[in-house]
């Protein structure tokens, strides 16, 4: 297995992926930011005026890391998946077979673009909430690192989706039917343990829950569940999806016939 | 380090006049198992050759090119590019080849300059703006350098594909129908450019349906039919072997019946007043002599030699519909 064969080529792909979403920044950066601010205004504004607290934390403060992680999830998924499907649409996907790039370098290029976009959205969302929720973060470096981990995970899922589906409709289907409900039920807007009866136990099995929980811990200093378990789980999930995406590229799914 | 040594070794190998492309027994059957796209295809191409890869639609040309480009996995056989094995040294071989695909594949969101910058980078090369400008000038795209891919016309996109394939300065250039949709004037400037590339020492493989293009540019012709190589010769040998026919067209008086004249015995066709006489090229002088003895006034006369198109039709047509006299 060759990891690095053409680092300059990989760097070019990384730049290209970032350049692509920066070119259409209204669609890729401004639009999700506005959505997140609307969530903050509607849920945060309404509930915090009623002095709702979760544990010992005000709802607005509780909501901020959830919104950040949600922004990272959607953006980092969308960037590689839409980019790869666009390559298919433009016929440029086949070009990737003729470039002297190792499978690992191709994967890193796409995942880097998605992770960058995710971290930018997460960071800007956090920045936009400062006037309402304050700037204080319990573990600032770990907070951004955990957002990065979420970004890598969902960029890898985005790569798999992009390679597997043939059209933009396929990507949108995955996004709205799978990713959105799973994200909403991972404790972005509420405490999972507050769900009634058996649902709270089922929700704990949501693979996204430990990721959200980790990010929330880094922001607030407290979260549901054991942070060590959730942290290890988050790393394992990231490695799993990254390896799965590598396998898809190596097999040539959606690339070779 | 090892890569550098291999590169040097294979550079020496090419200088010594070895084959830059060796295809041995390559087969491909598409997954449904119904279509055997390539059957034990074997041929070799020397450095600096200009080869035409010809065949009807579906003959297997694009499949072969896709195997070289890494888009299609071959079922059997071996491929060596500049002495490097495609299976075991795949990444090394990729720098050696520049492929102009049949289908338009342009990044719509980026400008011509950005597309070339990225393309160069993917091959691990720093962007050489002067070389890019040279390519764009040769391909009449200099004024489109800041235009996004989506706003280029079909012909411009096709020329940009050529620039994309050349930006990393490959040794072997494979052009899969590069002139489809390109107007005549630009097509001719492209021919000059391809000849210039050959003079620079590039090896060029061209597939085209414009056979006059292949006849004009190429030194060697490889014809594929139903996934098999049916001809592999130098252009001249192929023409000498098969294109032995000549045709004279004359316009004669109305009511003239050639079959009752001294021309009877030749392959004759008459459409209104135009008479076509087909014969072997060795018979030219005797045909001309007979024409002077005809009791009619000849208004116009033209002589044509059978060409690559006739050879192509002869070799690829099924059921022997061909008029062998002309060939």
Boltz contact constraints between the chains, C-beta under 6 A:
constraints:
  - contact:
      token1: [A, 5]
      token2: [B, 91]
      max_distance: 6.0
  - contact:
      token1: [A, 6]
      token2: [B, 124]
      max_distance: 6.0
  - contact:
      token1: [A, 8]
      token2: [B, 124]
      max_distance: 6.0
  - contact:
      token1: [A, 9]
      token2: [B, 122]
      max_distance: 6.0
  - contact:
      token1: [A, 9]
      token2: [B, 124]
      max_distance: 6.0
  - contact:
      token1: [A, 12]
      token2: [B, 118]
      max_distance: 6.0
  - contact:
      token1: [A, 12]
      token2: [B, 121]
      max_distance: 6.0
  - contact:
      token1: [A, 12]
      token2: [B, 122]
      max_distance: 6.0
  - contact:
      token1: [A, 16]
      token2: [B, 118]
      max_distance: 6.0
  - contact:
      token1: [A, 23]
      token2: [B, 109]
      max_distance: 6.0
  - contact:
      token1: [A, 90]
      token2: [B, 108]
      max_distance: 6.0
  - contact:
      token1: [A, 91]
      token2: [B, 103]
      max_distance: 6.0
  - contact:
      token1: [A, 91]
      token2: [B, 105]
      max_distance: 6.0
  - contact:
      token1: [A, 92]
      token2: [B, 105]
      max_distance: 6.0
  - contact:
      token1: [A, 92]
      token2: [B, 107]
      max_distance: 6.0
  - contact:
      token1: [A, 94]
      token2: [B, 71]
      max_distance: 6.0
  - contact:
      token1: [A, 97]
      token2: [B, 70]
      max_distance: 6.0
  - contact:
      token1: [A, 97]
      token2: [B, 71]
      max_distance: 6.0
  - contact:
      token1: [A, 98]
      token2: [B, 69]
      max_distance: 6.0
  - contact:
      token1: [A, 98]
      token2: [B, 70]
      max_distance: 6.0
  - contact:
      token1: [A, 98]
      token2: [B, 94]
      max_distance: 6.0
  - contact:
      token1: [A, 98]
      token2: [B, 99]
      max_distance: 6.0
  - contact:
      token1: [A, 99]
      token2: [B, 122]
      max_distance: 6.0
  - contact:
      token1: [A, 100]
      token2: [B, 91]
      max_distance: 6.0
  - contact:
      token1: [A, 100]
      token2: [B, 94]
      max_distance: 6.0
  - contact:
      token1: [A, 100]
      token2: [B, 95]
      max_distance: 6.0
  - contact:
      token1: [A, 256]
      token2: [B, 73]
      max_distance: 6.0
